[in-house]
Amino acid sequence: MPERCSVCQQKFDIEPGFYWGAMYVAYMLSSGVLLATAGISILVFKMPVFYLWFALGFVGLLFLPYIARLARSIWIHIFVSYRD
């Protein structure tokens, strides 16, 4: 992750441990993605539970970098106000 924003020069590493709260946001986002995946796999594709675990693991690993980055972005937007 860059040290500062390329547009507004906001420092991303505000204080040590600032992004610990982003873990809760990432948990919320990943829960939604995995619940949607499980629901679609069971209801639409009639996937057995044994194969569902593999599908959830694959989708979880696939979306991990996106969810982590999005969670950090959401977390910093909660605490840092931006002006237009």
C-alpha positions in Angstrom: 0.0 0.0 0.0 1.4 3.4 -0.8 2.5 5.7 2.0 0.5 8.7 0.9 -2.5 9.3 -1.5 -1.3 10.4 -4.9 -4.1 13.0 -5.2 -4.5 14.6 -1.8 -1.2 13.5 0.0 -3.2 12.1 2.9 -0.9 9.8 5.0 -2.4 6.3 5.0 -0.6 5.0 8.1 -2.2 7.4 10.6 -1.0 5.6 13.7 0.2 2.2 14.7 -2.6 -0.3 14.8 -5.0 2.0 13.0 -6.2 -0.6 10.6 -7.1 -3.2 13.3 -10.7 -2.2 13.0 -10.6 -2.9 9.3 -10.6 -6.6 10.2 -14.2 -6.3 11.4 -15.1 -4.6 8.1 -13.4 -7.4 6.2 -15.2 -10.0 8.3 -18.5 -8.4 7.4 -17.7 -8.2 3.7 -16.3 -11.8 3.5 -19.3 -13.2 5.4 -21.6 -11.6 2.8 -19.6 -13.0 -0.1 -19.3 -16.5 1.4 -23.0 -16.6 2.4 -24.0 -15.6 -1.1 -21.7 -18.2 -2.6 -23.1 -20.9 -0.3 -26.7 -19.9 -1.0 -26.2 -19.9 -4.8 -24.2 -23.2 -4.7 -26.9 -25.0 -2.6 -30.1 -23.5 -4.1 -29.1 -23.1 -7.8 -26.5 -25.8 -8.4 -27.7 -28.3 -5.7 -24.0 -28.7 -4.7 -23.3 -31.3 -2.0 -21.8 -30.0 1.3 -18.5 -31.8 0.7 -17.9 -29.9 -2.6 -19.3 -26.7 -1.1 -16.3 -26.5 1.3 -14.0 -26.5 -1.7 -16.0 -23.8 -3.5 -16.1 -21.6 -0.4 -12.3 -22.0 0.1 -11.7 -21.1 -3.6 -14.0 -18.1 -3.5 -12.5 -17.0 -0.1 -9.0 -17.1 -1.4 -10.0 -15.5 -4.7 -11.6 -12.5 -3.1 -9.1 -12.1 -0.2 -7.0 -9.4 -1.7 -10.0 -7.4 -2.9 -11.8 -7.6 0.4 -8.7 -6.7 2.4 -8.1 -3.6 0.3 -11.8 -2.5 0.3 -12.0 -3.0 4.1 -9.0 -0.7 4.6 -10.5 1.9 2.3 -13.9 1.8 4.1 -12.1 2.0 7.5 -10.1 5.1 6.6 -13.1 6.8 5.0 -14.9 6.4 8.4 -12.3 8.4 10.3 -10.8 10.8 7.7 -13.0 13.5 6.1 -12.3 14.6 2.6 -13.2 18.0 1.0 -14.0 18.4 -2.6 
